Amino acid sequence: MRWTPRGFWLRDGCRSDGRPFRVLAYIDPVTQPTAGEALRIYEKTLACVHCGLCLPACPAYENAPRESLAPRGQVFNARALLEGRLPASDGLAEDLYECLACRGCETVCPAGVEVGAIVEGVRGLLDEEAVEPRRVRVLKRLALGVVVARPAVLGAAMWLLRFTGRIGLRRLVQPVLARLAPKLAARERLLPDVPARERFPARISPGGKARGTVALFLGCVAPHLRPETTRAAIEALAANGWEVVIPERQGCCGALHLHAGLPDLARGLARRNLVAFPDDLPVVTTAAGCGAALSEYGELLDADPPAGAFSRRVTDVSAFLSESGCRPPAAGPRETPLRVVYDAPCHLFHAQQVREEPLRILRSLPGVELVTVRDPERCCGSAGIYNVTRHDTSMAVLDRKMANIAPANPDLIATGNIGCQLQLAEGARRAGLTAEVAHPVELLADAYRRESA
């Protein structure tokens, strides 16, 4: 083979119906972890029949209709790489990282090909082979492994951003940055003003008759940039009789690390969260990306039984409230009626298959007119840090999304993921809309507050 990470090899095999095919030889995942992962990825690629039904669902292919960017092209290249027919190269890495990992292709795939897992897995293998430029690899590990993965370091970084915003330094730098480095300025504009740090108690008692206890997963960036979402989730759960526990030692879910081809860091974060959530409580999330990553810890940690049991306890806050019987509020979330467009986050709609539950919550709110738009489940282009690393493509995807939303002229865009909230806020600005962007649970909590006022 031309590419042999840590010594795995090919052998001839047979399918259950007797047809022959080439397969990677079994490697002990303990002594040859990279090769064992390659085997798992290769087996996933065999399900693809290259029918092409995935092409219309792919935002990257829509933006640049090139076969190597299409889901079936990504799977074909992954298989060719693992069979030694395609060398590992920076060109291959470029194509792999053009994928938004939105998983829209998985929803329409009749064979159930796990394109997201294949793409992210091959990214990890390419990182092992140091295919990307050294500066890119160092920057990724610094930003994601040192800052995002460590709560204390992330907290210090957020404090610095908050401080520069308060003293007006950020506003002074923005015009200069726009002239000297317009591409960097465009990326910087995606970051909102960092609000004051909000501390949440470790345990919150329910209002009224207690129904049970849930554990709330905070995530890494969301509590800093959108603390109102966390606060709203706590209030909505408590208003429906749920005691909320916030484990102290929890951390980043690892989703950004998986997207960036750093599965080793993601596994370390997964193990830390397994220790932080030891009880058999439902684990409620407020961010779709976090929920998708947590619900796949079993596979990430190679079918570890505790990890699998943990993943089965993970649920999105909208799904949990809807399925457990959410009490409809007597008042609306605002004094005046709201025209609301719901935008379905990819990792909620496609990865977790939570589709109707947020809509049920929004429909239960007095004074809310839910406006239907075209393709609400289509990717907005945020995709973790994609809007930073592939900014131009991300904005092209966002503009197509806003072309569907803008004609509705909503007062508010509701979406259940922190990355999508920030991206759609930029989309509203680009489209000339005055609509605010919020999590559906924020509207529910606002309604409960006005109900008791």
SULPE-V175563 format. One record per residue. N is the residue number from 0. RES is the residue in one letter. OMEGA is omega in degrees with one decimal (* if undefined). Layout:
N|RES|OMEGA  N|RES|OMEGA
This chain:
0|M|177.5  1|R|-178.9  2|W|-174.9  3|T|179.1  4|P|175.4  5|R|165.2  6|G|174.6  7|F|-174.6  8|W|-178.5  9|L|170.4  10|R|177.8  11|D|178.6  12|G|179.7  13|C|172.6  14|R|-178.8  15|S|179.5  16|D|175.9  17|G|179.8  18|R|-178.3  19|P|171.5  20|F|179.7  21|R|-176.5  22|V|175.8  23|L|177.4  24|A|180.0  25|Y|177.2  26|I|176.1  27|D|-176.2  28|P|178.0  29|V|-177.9  30|T|179.6  31|Q|-173.6  32|P|-179.1  33|T|179.7  34|A|177.1  35|G|177.0  36|E|178.1  37|A|178.2  38|L|180.0  39|R|178.9  40|I|-177.9  41|Y|-179.7  42|E|178.1  43|K|-177.9  44|T|-175.4  45|L|-179.4  46|A|-175.1  47|C|177.6  48|V|175.5  49|H|-177.3  50|C|178.1  51|G|178.3  52|L|-178.7  53|C|-172.1  54|L|-179.6  55|P|-177.7  56|A|-172.8  57|C|179.1  58|P|178.1  59|A|178.9  60|Y|177.8  61|E|-179.5  62|N|179.5  63|A|-173.8  64|P|177.1  65|R|-171.8  66|E|-178.3  67|S|176.7  68|L|179.6  69|A|179.5  70|P|-178.9  71|R|176.0  72|G|177.2  73|Q|179.1  74|V|178.5  75|F|179.7  76|N|177.7  77|A|179.4  78|R|179.6  79|A|177.4  80|L|-176.6  81|L|175.9  82|E|178.8  83|G|179.6  84|R|-178.5  85|L|-178.5  86|P|172.8  87|A|-176.2  88|S|177.0  89|D|176.2  90|G|176.7  91|L|178.4  92|A|178.7  93|E|179.2  94|D|-179.8  95|L|-177.6  96|Y|170.9  97|E|176.6  98|C|179.7  99|L|-177.6  100|A|-178.8  101|C|177.9  102|R|174.3  103|G|178.6  104|C|-178.0  105|E|-179.7  106|T|-177.3  107|V|-175.6  108|C|-179.6  109|P|-179.1  110|A|178.9  111|G|-179.4  112|V|-179.2  113|E|-174.5  114|V|-179.5  115|G|179.8  116|A|179.4  117|I|-177.7  118|V|-179.7  119|E|178.7  120|G|179.2  121|V|174.2  122|R|177.5  123|G|178.3  124|L|178.3  125|L|175.5  126|D|176.3  127|E|-178.9  128|E|177.2  129|A|-178.8  130|V|-179.3  131|E|176.6  132|P|-175.8  133|R|-178.1  134|R|179.0  135|V|-179.5  136|R|179.4  137|V|-178.8  138|L|178.8  139|K|-177.6  140|R|176.8  141|L|-176.6  142|A|-174.6  143|L|-177.0  144|G|-178.2  145|V|-175.3  146|V|-173.2  147|V|-175.0  148|A|-176.8  149|R|-175.2  150|P|-178.2  151|A|179.7  152|V|178.2  153|L|178.2  154|G|178.2  155|A|178.6  156|A|178.7  157|M|176.7  158|W|179.9  159|L|177.9  160|L|178.8  161|R|-178.8  162|F|-180.0  163|T|176.7  164|G|-177.6  165|R|-178.0  166|I|176.6  167|G|-177.7  168|L|-178.5  169|R|179.4  170|R|178.6  171|L|-176.3  172|V|-173.4  173|Q|178.6  174|P|178.6  175|V|179.5  176|L|-179.7  177|A|179.1  178|R|-173.5  179|L|-177.2  180|A|-175.1  181|P|179.4  182|K|176.9  183|L|178.6  184|A|179.2  185|A|177.7  186|R|-179.2  187|E|-178.5  188|R|179.2  189|L|-176.8  190|L|179.5  191|P|171.1  192|D|-178.1  193|V|-178.4  194|P|177.2  195|A|-178.4  196|R|179.8  197|E|179.4  198|R|-179.9  199|F|179.3  200|P|-177.6  201|A|-178.6  202|R|-179.3  203|I|-178.1  204|S|-179.5  205|P|172.4  206|G|-179.2  207|G|-177.2  208|K|-177.9  209|A|179.3  210|R|-177.8  211|G|-176.6  212|T|175.3  213|V|174.4  214|A|-177.1  215|L|175.5  216|F|-174.5  217|L|-172.2  218|G|-175.0  219|C|-173.4  220|V|-172.6  221|A|-178.9  222|P|178.8  223|H|-174.1  224|L|179.9  225|R|-180.0  226|P|179.6  227|E|177.5  228|T|177.5  229|T|-180.0  230|R|-179.5  231|A|178.8  232|A|178.5  233|I|-177.3  234|E|-179.4  235|A|177.9  236|L|-179.4  237|A|179.3  238|A|178.3  239|N|171.9  240|G|-177.8  241|W|170.8  242|E|-175.8  243|V|176.3  244|V|178.4  245|I|-179.4  246|P|-171.2  247|E|-170.4  248|R|179.1  249|Q|-179.5  250|G|-179.4  251|C|-177.6  252|C|-178.9  253|G|-178.3  254|A|-179.7  255|L|-178.9  256|H|176.5  257|L|178.5  258|H|-174.9  259|A|178.6  260|G|179.9  261|L|-176.9  262|P|178.6  263|D|177.1  264|L|179.7  265|A|179.4  266|R|177.2  267|G|178.0  268|L|178.2  269|A|180.0  270|R|178.8  271|R|179.9  272|N|176.3  273|L|177.5  274|V|-176.6  275|A|-178.1  276|F|-173.3  277|P|-173.5  278|D|179.7  279|D|179.4  280|L|170.7  281|P|178.7  282|V|-174.3  283|V|179.7  284|T|177.0  285|T|-179.1  286|A|-177.0  287|A|179.9  288|G|177.9  289|C|-178.9  290|G|179.2  291|A|-179.7  292|A|-179.6  293|L|-177.8  294|S|178.9  295|E|177.7  296|Y|-179.7  297|G|178.6  298|E|-179.6  299|L|-179.3  300|L|171.7  301|D|174.6  302|A|174.8  303|D|-176.3  304|P|177.6  305|P|179.3  306|A|178.1  307|G|178.5  308|A|177.4  309|F|-177.5  310|S|180.0  311|R|179.4  312|R|-174.7  313|V|178.7  314|T|176.5  315|D|-175.4  316|V|178.8  317|S|178.9  318|A|-178.4  319|F|-178.6  320|L|-178.7  321|S|-175.5  322|E|-179.3  323|S|178.5  324|G|-178.8  325|C|-179.4  326|R|178.1  327|P|179.4  328|P|-179.9  329|A|-179.6  330|A|176.9  331|G|-179.2  332|P|-179.8  333|R|178.4  334|E|179.2  335|T|179.1  336|P|-177.8  337|L|167.9  338|R|-173.4  339|V|170.6  340|V|176.1  341|Y|176.1  342|D|-174.7  343|A|176.2  344|P|-176.7  345|C|-174.6  346|H|169.6  347|L|-176.1  348|F|-174.2  349|H|-174.3  350|A|-177.2  351|Q|179.6  352|Q|171.7  353|V|-170.0  354|R|-175.2  355|E|-172.4  356|E|177.8  357|P|179.1  358|L|177.7  359|R|179.1  360|I|-179.1  361|L|179.7  362|R|-178.8  363|S|-174.7  364|L|176.5  365|P|176.9  366|G|179.5  367|V|173.6  368|E|-178.8  369|L|-175.5  370|V|-179.9  371|T|175.9  372|V|-178.7  373|R|174.6  374|D|-179.7  375|P|179.8  376|E|-180.0  377|R|-175.8  378|C|178.0  379|C|178.2  380|G|179.9  381|S|170.2  382|A|-179.9  383|G|177.4  384|I|-179.3  385|Y|-178.2  386|N|172.8  387|V|-175.4  388|T|179.1  389|R|-168.8  390|H|-176.0  391|D|177.7  392|T|179.3  393|S|-179.1  394|M|176.4  395|A|177.0  396|V|179.3  397|L|-179.0  398|D|176.2  399|R|175.8  400|K|-177.5  401|M|175.4  402|A|176.0  403|N|-175.2  404|I|-172.2  405|A|-179.3  406|P|179.6  407|A|-179.7  408|N|-176.5  409|P|170.5  410|D|-176.2  411|L|173.6  412|I|-178.9  413|A|178.3  414|T|-170.7  415|G|178.1  416|N|-175.8  417|I|179.5  418|G|178.7  419|C|178.8  420|Q|179.9  421|L|-178.8  422|Q|-178.2  423|L|173.5  424|A|175.0  425|E|178.2  426|G|177.9  427|A|178.0  428|R|-179.0  429|R|-178.0  430|A|179.8  431|G|179.0  432|L|175.0  433|T|-175.5  434|A|170.5  435|E|-179.2  436|V|-177.3  437|A|174.2  438|H|178.0  439|P|-178.8  440|V|175.9  441|E|177.3  442|L|178.8  443|L|179.9  444|A|176.8  445|D|179.4  446|A|178.1  447|Y|179.6  448|R|-179.5  449|R|178.9  450|E|-177.3  451|S|-177.6  452|A|*
